Amino acid sequence: MKHIIGGKPATDRAPSTTPAAARMVEVDAESAGQRLDNFLIRHLKGVPKTHVYRIIRSGEVRINKGRASADTRVEAGDLVRLPPVRISEKVAEKAERPAPAREFPILLEDEHLIALDKPAGVAVHGGSGVSFGVIEQLRQARPQAKFLELVHRLDRETSGILLVAKKRSALKHLQDQFRERETGKTYLALVTGAWPAGKKVIDLPLHKYLQADGERRVRVTTADDPDGMRSMTLVRVRAAVPARALQGLPAMSLLEVTIKTGRTHQIRVHLASQGHPIVGDDKYGDFELNKRLPKQGLRRMFLHAWRLQFSHPASGERITLHAELPPELADFVAPSA
């Protein structure tokens, strides 16, 4: 049996010749300022994220009768057209199940925001085959909270600092800082090989594309690519990790990587493009090396959001937060490892 999201539900009877109707949703004050893709993910529960992006690209989603892109920000009073979307009964059942309540390690919390230390393996939100993520679990753990929204994102396999806004005003203020590149975001990444000491800046445009199975990928492109996005990454060598021949591990480099632009998979693709992929990266990494890592205690990609700098949305004070390497990463690069 199929279910229809955004229109009339299907039944086990023979299908009607009347197509399910689209519905119009008015954006309320609490949703103002959200990206269109995030707004749809909240309203089309259980619909895979790849499908959400597909209906946006096709023009089936409209804002005030006009086409819009995924990064368009909705405003209070906007009328958003939601087309009917068919999903399987299994997916519908999953969407109806609440996420399990879960708190996460807190680095900073006040009445405006939460800075938490996200573990690897947890998505920041549901979608793309993931029933729930950090934000859904946090909302379940704090049913009394009137407002909890992600300020930015981290890849599922990336650990480290993640900001959640507790007020609409804080969300807008912080997202403006990310958009205007007024934040400082530094990651710790372990890459294969000895990183050249003189290589400190990677300034290469990136191009997003979808594979045949709908999986998103990113590649380095040329300056004349109309779909290329300017992307800049700064690299500093934190430590050299000697080869461990007995374990079949090559020499590696632990890097401090600061991104000046926040593109999808930016760090992973930029580092791999230089011949030094991130250790454990299952999309852009050294796949033969990756097979040997679990026996050496590393079962994930070695990428961690280590430091974040931003201005507090209420006081304006400049905040610097650190999330130290989790044990499984720290142990892997420890001299005794």
N, C-alpha and C positions, 0 to 999 in steps of 0.2 A: 504494500500500500504506500502511496505517496502522500506527502503533506504539502500544502501550499503555504508559504510564509509571505505575508504582505497582501494576501487575497483571501478568497473563501477556501476553507479546508476541503480537501478531496475526500471521497468516501470510497467504499468497496463497490459501489454501484457502477454501472457503465458510465463512462465519462460523458458529461454534458457537452452539447455543441456550443454552449455559451462560455467564452473564456473567462477565467477568473479576473476580477477587476483589480486594477492598481489602487492604491490608497494614498491619500495625502496626509502628511504629518506636519503639523506646525511646530517650529522650533521654539522651545520655551527659553526663559532667561537662564536657566541652569545649564542648558546645552549650548548657549551662544559662545562662539569662539572656537568650537570644536572643529577638527578636520572632518570633511564629509565622510571619509572612509571609516573613521572612528564612530561617527554618528550612526552610520548604517550598521556597523558591527553590533552596536548596542540594540538597534531596533529589529535587526534580522537575526534573531537568536538561532544558532545552530547552522547558519549558512556558511560554508567554507569561505575563507578570506579570498581565495583565488576567484571565487564566483562573484563576490562583492566587487572586486576590482573589474571583473569582466563586464558586469552590468553598468558600471560607471563609464567605462570606455565605450560601450555600445550606445550610450545616450539614453538608456532606459530610465536612469535616475535623472531627475530634473530638479532644479532649484528655481522656484518662481517661473516655471515653464521654460527655463533656459538650461542648456547643457552645462556641466560643471566637471571639474577634475577632482581626483581623490584628495588633493591637498587644499581644495577650496574650503574656506572657513564659513560655517553657517552662522547666521545672525538671528537674534530673537525676532519672531514674526515671519521668518522665511517659511515658505511652503515647499516641502520636499516630497516629490513623487516617488513612492516605493512600488516597484513592479512586483507582481506575484512571482515567487521563486519556489520551485519544487525541490524538496529534499526528501530523502528516504525516511521511512518510519523509524529506523534505527537511529539516524541522526537526530530526528525530532525528539525521540525519547531521551537521548543524551542531553539535548538542549533544555529539557524540562527539569532535569535533575540539578539541584543546587550544587555549587562547588563546595568542597569541604572547607570548613573554616580553618584558617591558618594565619598565625602571626609570623613575622620575619624579624631577624636581628635589626634593631633600630640604632642608627648612628646619630640621628638628631630628630626631635619632634617638638613641635609647639602647636599653637592654635591655627597656624597657617599651612604647615607642610609636614611631611614625614620623609626622612631620608633613610632608606633601608639598605641592607646588604643582601642583594638577591643571590641565592645559590644557583649554581649551574644546573641545567636540566629542567628549569621551570620557565615556561613562557611568561611574558609580562601580561598577556591577555589571551582569551580564548580565540579560536579561529584556525583555519588551515589544518583541520584534523585534530586540533587541541580543544578539549571541552572547556577548559578553564585555565586561568593563569593567576599571576600574583594579585591583580586588582580584584578579580572575582572572589578569590580566597580571603583577601583582606576585608572586603565588604561583608562577607559572611561572618568573619570574626568580630566585626564591629557593626552590628545591626543598628546601633544608635547613631552612627555617623551619618549626617545629612548629605555630605558631599565627599567623595573620594575619587580622584581622577589622576591617571598617569600624566606626568609632565612630559616625559620622553620615553624612549624605548631602549631595550637591550636585547640582543639576540638571545634565543633560548639557551644556548650553550655558554654564553658569556655570564660570568659572575660579577658582582660588585655593586657600586652605588647606583640606586634608582630613586628618583624623586616622585612623590605622590602629593598632589595638592589637596588641602582640606577645605579650601574656599575657592569660588569661581574667580575672585579677584587675584588670588595667589597664582592660580593656574595661568591666567592670561599674562600676568607679569613675568612669570618664569618662562613660559613658552616664547614670549617676546625676546627674552634674553638669549634663549637657544637659537631663535631664528635670526637675530641680529649678531650672532657670534660673540656675545658678551660673556659667555661662560668659558671656563677652562676645563677641558676634559682630557685626562691623561690615563692611558691604559698600560698595563704590564702585559707584554706578549713575549713568549718564547718562540724563537724561530730557528730553523735549521741553518747550520753554517756560521761562519764568522762574519758578522755584519761589518761592512767597510766603515772605518771611523770617520771618513770624510763625507759619507752619505747621510746628510742630516735633513734634507727636504725632499719629499716626493710630491710633485705638482703635476698630476696626470688626470685628465678628465675620465669619468666613469660612465658606462652605458649599461642600463638595466634592460634585461630581456627575460622572457619566459621560455623554458624548455617545453618539449612536446607534451610532457606530463603535467604541465602547469607550474612546475617548480621554478621559483625566481632565481636568476643568476645575474652576476655583474661582471663586466670585463673592462679592462683599460681600453680607451679608444683614442682617437686623434683630435686635435683642436678643431678641425673642420667638420667633425661629426655634429649634425644639428641636434641630435639627441644626447650628446655628451654633456655631462655636468662637471663644472669646475670642482676639483677636489684637491685639498692640500693636507698633507700629513707630515708632522715633524717627528724625527727619530733621534733618540739618545741612547747609547749603549749603557746599560746599568751594570751588567756583569757578563763575562765570558764563561760558558759552561763547557768544560773539557769533554772530549770524546770518552765514551765508556765502551771500549772494544769488547769486553767480556759480555756485556749486555747487548751488543750490536747497535749501540747508539752513537751517532756522529757528534762532532762538536756543535754546540748551539750558542745562541746569544739571547740574553734576557734584555729586552728593550723597554724603555719608557716611550710610549707613543702618544703624542698629543695631536688631536684632530682639530683643524681649523674649520672644517666643513663636516656636516653630519650625514654623509651619504650611506645608503644601504651597503653593508659589507665592506665599507671603505678600507678599514685597516687590513682586513683579510686579503682583499684583492691587491691593494697597494704593495703590501709586503711580499706577496706571492709573485707579483710582477717583477720584483727585483731579484728573483731567484732564491728568496728566503721565506718560504711559506710558514705559517704558524703551525707549530707542532700539535698534532691531533685534529687539525681542521679537515672535516670530512667532505667539504665542497671544493676547496682550493689547495689542499695540502699535498704532502708526500704520502701517497696511499700505502706504499710498501712499508715505510717507516711506521705509519699509523697502526699497522697490523701487529707490530712488535711492542707497542706502548703499554697495552693492558697488563702484560706480564711484568712490566717494570713499575706498575702502580699508577699509571696515568690512563684514565678512562674517559677523558674529555679533552676538549680543545683548551689550550693554554692561553686564554685571553681573559683579562680581569680588569674591570673598571675601577681603577685604584684611587684616583684623585678627582675631585670635582670642586670647582670654584664658581661661585655665583653671588649675586647681591640679594640679600633677604628681601622678599616681596613687600614687607611692611616697613622694616626699619631702614632698609638700604645698606645695612652693614655687609661688608664683604666676608663671605663665609668660605672656608676651605675645609673640605671633608676628606678623610682617608679611610679606605677599607683595605686592610692588610690581606695579603695572599691567603686563601683558604688552605688548610693543612695539606690537601692532596697535591696542590701546586707547589707550596713551599717545600714539602718533603722531596718532591721530584728534582728540584734544583739545589737542594742542600748538598754541601761538599761530601757528606758521608753517604749520599744516595748511591 
